[in-house]
Amino acid sequence: MYKFVVVTDQDRASGFRLAGVEVMVAGTIDEARTVIPPLLYKDDIGIVAVNEEYMLSLDEKLMDRIEKMHRPLIIPIPSKSKEVDRRTYIERLLRKAIGYNIVLKR
């Protein structure tokens, strides 16, 4: 069985731990850049959830590798520091997953 790992800041770590998820705390963007790459090469990890701001800070070469990987699946956790438009966020995830822009309307 594959593990679910979360890379997040100290503020959100406790909530994920209470949910039973393995958590790796990265207090800064630089720490996240050192914590994330080794997770991509572990055979026992199936999903890695990463703070969105940490994902945005990764270099282009690493992001290309992440996009081409089948496992582990890397998913961003929406930023708490900015107001996230849920429709735009879901549309962006769908576009990335299926390669088409789908517009959600009410």
C-alpha positions as CSV (number, residue, x, y, z in Angstrom):
1,M,0.0,0.0,0.0
2,Y,1.3,3.4,-1.0
3,K,1.7,6.3,1.6
4,F,0.1,9.7,1.4
5,V,2.6,12.4,2.4
6,V,2.0,16.1,3.0
7,V,4.6,18.8,2.7
8,T,3.3,21.9,4.5
9,D,4.1,24.6,7.0
10,Q,3.9,24.2,10.8
11,D,0.5,25.9,11.0
12,R,-1.3,23.2,8.9
13,A,0.8,20.2,9.9
14,S,-1.2,19.4,13.1
15,G,-4.4,19.1,11.2
16,F,-3.0,16.6,8.7
17,R,-1.3,14.6,11.5
18,L,-4.7,14.4,13.2
19,A,-6.1,12.9,10.0
20,G,-3.4,10.2,10.1
21,V,-1.3,11.5,7.3
22,E,2.5,11.5,7.3
23,V,3.7,15.1,7.4
24,M,7.0,16.7,6.4
25,V,7.2,20.3,7.7
26,A,9.0,22.9,5.6
27,G,9.1,26.2,7.3
28,T,10.4,28.1,4.3
29,I,10.3,27.8,0.5
30,D,14.0,26.9,0.6
31,E,13.3,24.0,3.0
32,A,10.5,22.8,0.7
33,R,12.9,22.8,-2.2
34,T,15.1,20.4,-0.4
35,V,12.3,18.2,1.1
36,I,10.2,17.6,-2.1
37,P,12.7,16.1,-4.6
38,P,13.7,13.0,-2.6
39,L,10.0,12.2,-2.2
40,L,9.7,11.7,-5.9
41,Y,12.1,8.8,-5.9
42,K,10.6,6.7,-3.0
43,D,8.8,3.6,-4.1
44,D,6.4,3.5,-1.2
45,I,4.8,7.0,-1.7
46,G,1.7,7.2,-3.9
47,I,0.5,10.8,-3.3
48,V,2.3,13.9,-2.2
49,A,0.3,17.0,-1.3
50,V,2.3,20.2,-1.3
51,N,1.5,23.8,-0.3
52,E,0.7,25.7,-3.5
53,E,3.3,28.4,-2.8
54,Y,6.0,25.6,-2.4
55,M,4.9,24.1,-5.7
56,L,5.2,27.5,-7.5
57,S,8.8,27.9,-6.2
58,L,10.1,24.6,-7.7
59,D,12.5,25.0,-10.7
60,E,11.2,24.3,-14.2
61,K,13.2,21.1,-14.7
62,L,11.7,19.5,-11.6
63,M,8.2,20.7,-12.5
64,D,8.6,19.0,-16.0
65,R,9.5,15.8,-14.2
66,I,6.5,16.0,-11.9
67,E,4.1,16.5,-14.8
68,K,5.5,13.4,-16.6
69,M,5.4,11.2,-13.6
70,H,2.7,8.6,-12.9
71,R,3.6,8.0,-9.3
72,P,3.7,9.6,-6.9
73,L,0.9,11.9,-7.8
74,I,1.8,15.5,-6.7
75,I,-1.2,17.7,-5.8
76,P,-1.1,21.3,-4.6
77,I,-2.8,22.4,-1.4
78,P,-4.4,25.9,-2.1
79,S,-2.7,28.8,-0.4
80,K,-4.2,30.1,2.8
81,S,-2.6,33.5,2.3
82,K,-4.7,34.5,-0.7
83,E,-8.4,34.2,-1.5
84,V,-8.8,31.3,-3.9
85,D,-11.5,31.4,-6.6
86,R,-12.7,27.8,-6.4
87,R,-14.0,27.7,-10.0
88,T,-10.7,29.0,-11.4
89,Y,-8.8,26.5,-9.2
90,I,-10.9,23.5,-10.4
91,E,-10.7,24.6,-14.0
92,R,-7.0,24.8,-13.8
93,L,-6.7,21.3,-12.3
94,L,-9.0,19.9,-15.0
95,R,-7.0,21.6,-17.7
96,K,-3.8,20.1,-16.3
97,A,-5.4,16.6,-15.9
98,I,-7.1,16.3,-19.3
99,G,-5.5,18.9,-21.5
100,Y,-8.6,20.9,-22.2
101,N,-10.0,24.1,-20.8
102,I,-13.4,23.4,-19.3
103,V,-15.4,26.4,-18.1
104,L,-17.7,25.8,-15.1
105,K,-20.9,27.8,-15.2
106,R,-23.8,28.1,-12.7
